[in-house]
């Protein structure tokens, strides 16, 4: 009888292991997040409102915490750069 799938058995395990490892690294970076905004150094006080409005960005092994006002300024600056390039 012919096999219906072309995926080698070890390939799926390797993909799962790599994804699990990457998730663990990102989770560790998220747990070690800073306690202030990376741009304006406003203190982050953990409340329901701040948790919902502040933005956490994880790039490689570094986590950045950004307050809503700086996040808006950052998005406007990035939109301006996109419009200049287009």
N, C-alpha and C positions, 0 to 999 in steps of 0.2 A: 504494500500500500504506500502511496506517495504522501510525503509530508505536505500539509497545506500552508505552513508558514515558512518564511525564509530567514527568520531571525534565529541566530545562534543562541543556545540556552544561556551562556555566560554573559551575553551582551546586555540582557535586561537587568541582570544582577549588578553589573558594573554601572549602568546608567542610574539605577536606584541608589547605589552606594555613593556615587558622585553627587547626586542631587541631595542626599541626606547630609553629606559632609558640607556642602555649600550652605544649606539651610542652617546647620549648626554654627557655622562661622558667622553668618548674618545675625543669628539670634544672639550670639555672644557679643557682637558689636552693638546690637540694640540694647542689651542689658547694661552696657557700659556707656550709655549716652551721657552727654554733658548736662549740666544743670542750669545752663543759661543759653540765650540766643547766640548763635555763632557770629552774628553781624553787629547787634547793638548791645550785647551782654545783659539783656533784661533777664532777671531771675525767673526760672520756671518753677512755679508752685503747683504741685500736682493736685488738681481738682477736676471735677467732671468737665467743666467748661474748657480748661486749658488742654486737657487731654484730647478733646474733640477738635480744638482749633489750631493748636501748634502742629508743625510738620516735622517729621523725622525722615532724614534721607540717609541711607546707608550706601556708601561707595567703597567697595573692596573691604578693608578692615576698619574704616572710619565712619562714625555716625555723626551727623550734624543735626542740631535742633534749631528750628527757625520759628520766630514768633509770627503771628498773622500779618502785622504791619510790614515787617521786612520781607515776608513771603510775597506780599502784593507788589512791593517795590521791585523785588527780584524778577517776578513774572513780567512786569511792565518793561524792565530793561531787556529781558530776553526776547520779548515780542518786538521791541524796537530793533534789536539786532537782526531778527528774522526778516523784518520788513526792509531793512537796508540791503540785505543780501539778495532779496527777491527783486 
